[in-house]
Amino acid sequence: MQQPEESDLINNDMINEGWEGVEAEEPMYSSSHRRKSTFSAPSLEDHAPLPFPNHTSREIFNELLLAVAKEENAIAHLIYAEADKIRAFTGNNGSFPSSPTPHQVNEFQNGVSRVVEALVEKQKMLIRLIEMSKKLLDQEGCTSYE
């Protein structure tokens, strides 16, 4: 797998860069009334401390892997649910028990496609999370992930 570039890492200066003094219009109940507000991006320091203050980086990485494994398990269950939905729609031997119109078949296929695409994006995000976490551990000098 491709390693993330150093330029891909985010730091607090990158988050806040370009946001100071930005004016945004917030929708009101009436489209003719809009108010302007000034906001800035949240700071990384504004967040609560890490939930594992007395743990090593390796232990935190293992917790992250456990969380990713749970996400992967949830994705697997969603894939099985989609497969069951397809089986119910198409029926045994492709008999289509509900006699759907071509439009209904198309709508069904689009719905399944959207779910599968969302799951693929979620998996890409999880892979990226693991890769970046591993890179951070490597920068700290951790050589074993067990």
Secondary structure, DSSP 8 states (H G I E B T S, - for coil): -----GGG---HHHHHTTTTTEEEEEE-SSTT-EEEEEE----GGGS---S-TTS-HHHHHHHHHHHHHHHHHHHHHHHHHHHHHHHHHH-GGG--TT---HHHHHHHHHHHHHHHHHHHHHHHHHHHHHHHHHHHHHHHT-----
